[in-house]
Amino acid sequence: MNLNPSHDCLAVTTHDSKMALNATESAVSQREARLIYAITMPMSSAIILINLLIILAIASNRQLHNTPNYFFLSLLVADLCTGVALPFIPWMGLNRPLSFGTCLLVHILPNFLFLAFLFNLVMVHYERYLSIVSPLHYRTLWLHRHFLLALFGLWVPPLIFALLPAFGWNNRGHGKMWNGCCLAPNITTEANCSGPSSGERCCTYQHVFPNVFIYLEVYGILAPSIVAIVGMTGRVLWITRAQLRDIQRLERSVSQVGKRRRRGLALNLRYARCVAAVSLTFLACWVPYIIYTHVGMAFLQRPGAQPNPTSHLVLSCAGVGGMAVVPLVLGLANREYTDPVRKLVRTLRDRWKRRWDSDLIHSDPSRSNRLCIM
């Protein structure tokens, strides 16, 4: 028999506080889950659908079966996988009670898919850059002579790098880093502490990725890749501008004044549209991810600081989703890819329309007579 009433009151108070904290954490988690799925599910569905259509267009047209389109096809496959993983990527920044093996899986797999996507994106830009910078030697470059080796380099190094935490480069043995307690946002008291018998601990990206690993990925892989893509795109635009000037200079010697002016205006307008499209693509697709990366690195350098969960999730979804849209912009801007898709959609629409008319005629025989009269 317990004769200490203060102990009973303390136990009840502690139990009630834990229940309140767990309820608060559950409400926060549900709100975060709704926000994540509301943003990522439409983007993921659109990315998957458009990638499948472009992949089908390339596969169905034998004229597109060449090395440049194979590289682009590899990029589309990586982008498709990124679209599938998109709803799960924002969860990497949240606290979840998981076993360490599951924690490794839910962090390593999306990271590998994203790195493979980034490597393929750089390769597609590099291949197109070489086709413009060295058009005469383009077919003899090592990319065409050793295509399988290049494709191997696009997928295996990202896989090896992403698997480094599974090989032991993680924070599992760093004391409090793996303490079994998940903290809800804006709550300082430890809640949701899993017992040792459950095998679950609080899983966050900090338990899987050491700070050195994150710095290496951001400043050793991500930042140089973005700089390389921007540099190659700028160089291509500069070369295109120089070629347009050469064309205009040639036309001055052979064309009439009025016709030459109209042609020059058309070329300048086309170049301006190209520059505007590239600029808008960079602003809409790359800038959100760059902001998200810098914000994440800023909070990583300040361990005590906690980001606003809503802003962090929106930045995460918009940043990764914007990156995944880049191949779709490249694909939809190429008529070699869009024309087969349009033809397929038109064929399916006409077939559905004929079947619909046939069903209406069978259900209403008098309709066929009216159609014949018309």
ChimeraX attribute file (.defattr): number of C-alpha atoms within 10 A of each C-alpha:
attribute: neighborCount
match mode: 1-to-1
recipient: residues
	/A:1	3
	/A:2	6
	/A:3	7
	/A:4	8
	/A:5	9
	/A:6	9
	/A:7	11
	/A:8	12
	/A:9	11
	/A:10	11
	/A:11	12
	/A:12	12
	/A:13	12
	/A:14	12
	/A:15	12
	/A:16	12
	/A:17	14
	/A:18	17
	/A:19	14
	/A:20	13
	/A:21	19
	/A:22	19
	/A:23	13
	/A:24	16
	/A:25	20
	/A:26	14
	/A:27	13
	/A:28	15
	/A:29	17
	/A:30	12
	/A:31	12
	/A:32	18
	/A:33	15
	/A:34	11
	/A:35	15
	/A:36	22
	/A:37	17
	/A:38	12
	/A:39	17
	/A:40	25
	/A:41	15
	/A:42	11
	/A:43	21
	/A:44	22
	/A:45	15
	/A:46	15
	/A:47	24
	/A:48	18
	/A:49	13
	/A:50	18
	/A:51	26
	/A:52	15
	/A:53	18
	/A:54	22
	/A:55	21
	/A:56	16
	/A:57	21
	/A:58	23
	/A:59	15
	/A:60	13
	/A:61	12
	/A:62	9
	/A:63	10
	/A:64	15
	/A:65	13
	/A:66	11
	/A:67	16
	/A:68	17
	/A:69	17
	/A:70	17
	/A:71	22
	/A:72	22
	/A:73	22
	/A:74	21
	/A:75	24
	/A:76	26
	/A:77	20
	/A:78	26
	/A:79	29
	/A:80	25
	/A:81	21
	/A:82	28
	/A:83	27
	/A:84	20
	/A:85	19
	/A:86	29
	/A:87	21
	/A:88	17
	/A:89	24
	/A:90	21
	/A:91	19
	/A:92	19
	/A:93	17
	/A:94	19
	/A:95	19
	/A:96	20
	/A:97	19
	/A:98	19
	/A:99	15
	/A:100	18
	/A:101	10
	/A:102	13
	/A:103	21
	/A:104	21
	/A:105	14
	/A:106	21
	/A:107	24
	/A:108	23
	/A:109	16
	/A:110	20
	/A:111	21
	/A:112	22
	/A:113	25
	/A:114	25
	/A:115	24
	/A:116	26
	/A:117	27
	/A:118	22
	/A:119	22
	/A:120	26
	/A:121	26
	/A:122	17
	/A:123	23
	/A:124	21
	/A:125	19
	/A:126	15
	/A:127	18
	/A:128	17
	/A:129	17
	/A:130	18
	/A:131	17
	/A:132	14
	/A:133	14
	/A:134	12
	/A:135	11
	/A:136	10
	/A:137	10
	/A:138	16
	/A:139	14
	/A:140	9
	/A:141	13
	/A:142	11
	/A:143	19
	/A:144	16
	/A:145	12
	/A:146	10
	/A:147	15
	/A:148	12
	/A:149	12
	/A:150	15
	/A:151	17
	/A:152	10
	/A:153	14
	/A:154	23
	/A:155	19
	/A:156	13
	/A:157	15
	/A:158	20
	/A:159	17
	/A:160	12
	/A:161	15
	/A:162	24
	/A:163	19
	/A:164	15
	/A:165	20
	/A:166	14
	/A:167	9
	/A:168	11
	/A:169	14
	/A:170	19
	/A:171	18
	/A:172	18
	/A:173	11
	/A:174	10
	/A:175	8
	/A:176	11
	/A:177	16
	/A:178	19
	/A:179	16
	/A:180	21
	/A:181	22
	/A:182	23
	/A:183	19
	/A:184	22
	/A:185	16
	/A:186	11
	/A:187	11
	/A:188	8
	/A:189	13
	/A:190	14
	/A:191	21
	/A:192	21
	/A:193	17
	/A:194	17
	/A:195	11
	/A:196	9
	/A:197	6
	/A:198	9
	/A:199	12
	/A:200	20
	/A:201	24
	/A:202	23
	/A:203	28
	/A:204	23
	/A:205	20
	/A:206	18
	/A:207	23
	/A:208	26
	/A:209	22
	/A:210	16
	/A:211	15
	/A:212	10
	/A:213	17
	/A:214	15
	/A:215	15
	/A:216	13
	/A:217	15
	/A:218	16
	/A:219	11
	/A:220	12
	/A:221	15
	/A:222	18
	/A:223	14
	/A:224	12
	/A:225	18
	/A:226	16
	/A:227	11
	/A:228	15
	/A:229	18
	/A:230	15
	/A:231	12
	/A:232	19
	/A:233	18
	/A:234	14
	/A:235	15
	/A:236	19
	/A:237	16
	/A:238	12
	/A:239	14
	/A:240	15
	/A:241	16
	/A:242	12
	/A:243	12
	/A:244	16
	/A:245	15
	/A:246	12
	/A:247	14
	/A:248	19
	/A:249	13
	/A:250	11
	/A:251	17
	/A:252	15
	/A:253	10
	/A:254	9
	/A:255	13
	/A:256	10
	/A:257	12
	/A:258	9
	/A:259	12
	/A:260	17
	/A:261	15
	/A:262	11
	/A:263	16
	/A:264	19
	/A:265	13
	/A:266	12
	/A:267	17
	/A:268	16
	/A:269	12
	/A:270	12
	/A:271	16
	/A:272	13
	/A:273	12
	/A:274	14
	/A:275	15
	/A:276	12
	/A:277	14
	/A:278	17
	/A:279	12
	/A:280	12
	/A:281	18
	/A:282	16
	/A:283	13
	/A:284	17
	/A:285	21
	/A:286	21
	/A:287	16
	/A:288	21
	/A:289	21
	/A:290	18
	/A:291	14
	/A:292	21
	/A:293	18
	/A:294	12
	/A:295	14
	/A:296	16
	/A:297	15
	/A:298	13
	/A:299	13
	/A:300	16
	/A:301	10
	/A:302	9
	/A:303	8
	/A:304	7
	/A:305	10
	/A:306	12
	/A:307	14
	/A:308	10
	/A:309	15
	/A:310	13
	/A:311	11
	/A:312	17
	/A:313	23
	/A:314	17
	/A:315	21
	/A:316	26
	/A:317	25
	/A:318	22
	/A:319	21
	/A:320	24
	/A:321	25
	/A:322	20
	/A:323	25
	/A:324	28
	/A:325	23
	/A:326	17
	/A:327	22
	/A:328	17
	/A:329	14
	/A:330	13
	/A:331	20
	/A:332	16
	/A:333	12
	/A:334	10
	/A:335	11
	/A:336	16
	/A:337	21
	/A:338	17
	/A:339	14
	/A:340	18
	/A:341	21
	/A:342	14
	/A:343	12
	/A:344	15
	/A:345	13
	/A:346	12
	/A:347	12
	/A:348	12
	/A:349	12
	/A:350	12
	/A:351	12
	/A:352	12
	/A:353	12
	/A:354	12
	/A:355	12
	/A:356	11
	/A:357	14
	/A:358	13
	/A:359	11
	/A:360	14
	/A:361	15
	/A:362	11
	/A:363	10
	/A:364	11
	/A:365	10
	/A:366	11
	/A:367	14
	/A:368	15
	/A:369	11
	/A:370	9
	/A:371	9
	/A:372	7
	/A:373	7
	/A:374	6
